[in-house]
Structure formats: structure tokens, C-alpha cells
Amino acid sequence: MEHRELTEQIIGCAYRVYNKMRFGFPESIYEKFMLIEFCKCGLNA
């Protein structure tokens, strides 16, 4: 996978998490939801 494709997937995950949760949560919560999104896209973190 090229860096550009990987970057697009990561940014897509971040947008999906933000659109579902919005703002106001501790960083640790966003981290957990990002890991879930990464798993859904087949990314390892």
C-alpha cells in the first residue's frame, strides 16, 4: 500500500469517528474508536 492510500484511509477513519461522536470526549475515547475504525478498514495499529 502506498503512503497516499494509507493516509486517505486514516483520514477517512478520523472523519467517520468525528461524524459519529462529534466533540467533547476525552482523547482516550477517540483513540478507542479510531482503533475500531482501523480494524473495520483492515488497518493494524
N, C-alpha and C positions, 0 to 999 in steps of 0.2 A: 504494500500500500504506500502510495506516495504521501509526502508531507501535506500537500494541499488537500487531498481527500480526507486524511485523518483530521486535519484542522476543521474541515467543514463538518465532519461527523461530531466532533467535540462541541463546536459552537451550536450545532443543531440540538444536541443534548441539553446544553445550557439554556437555550431558548425554551425548550419543552418544559424543563423544570420551572423556569421563571413563569411561564404562562399558566402552569397548573397551580403554583404556590403563591405567586406574587412576592411580596416582601414582608419583612417583619419577623422572620425566624432567625434563630442562631445559626451561625455558619456550619456547625456540626450537622444540623438537619439538612441543609442544602447539600452538604458533602454526601450524606447517605443517599439522598435522592439522585444525585449525579451518578453515584456508583450503580444504582438500579438502572438508570437510563443507559449507562455504558454497557451493562450486561445485555439489555434488550437489543442494542446495536451490535453486539458481538465484540465489544472492546474490553480489554483487560486493563485494570488499574490497580 
